[in-house]
Amino acid sequence: MQPASFLTGRRISLGPVDSDDSPAYARWVNDPRVRMYLNRPWPVSVEDERQRVLSLIGAPDAVGFAIRLREDNRLLGRSAIRGIHHVNRSGVFTIFIGEPEFWSRGYGTEATALTTAYAMDLLNLNRLELEVFAYNERALRCYDRLGFQREGTRRDAKFHEGGYHDAIIMSILARDWKGPLRDRLRAYLDMPAADLSFTSPTP
């Protein structure tokens, strides 16, 4: 059965997370090449990851997406918006592409653009923030390019390979989400610009 697709981009789709994908997620987050970019330094079992996926399904303060290649529905990773606060209209963006062979090919950028468009246009968030470790230069370039603004630094927030590294806090606000920025990120969507499943931006 073909996995459900919620948002369709140029080369990827975002669909609901599925606990059946837990073995793949567990394999990825245990891979030291992937783990270095996450804040999960302990061994993760398939059951651990299954519970993590289940925590995203139907949660009132979180939403998760399985990232898949459009051409063959291959699972690439996961994005999520966690800590959604319905009064402050804020949330925290997370993402990982699990297969290193698909890094530096634009899939993470596209998934970030689609998830951001969902957060701002459909969830109507005022603030979407993220944290990225300072040595993750590839991710920093991606977020800069997509319009996330650097706000501050959590000094020595990550211990990695014998030393401490800073974490960079970045965000997009609703007042940023207009004109060229909104159009640039929505261009990653494979849907008409006037699709009514997305609301118009607040003036």
Summary of the structure (lengths in Angstrom):
residues: 203
radius of gyration: 16.4
end to end distance: 42.0
largest distance: 50.7
contacts: 585
relative contact order: 0.15
helix: 30%
strand: 32%
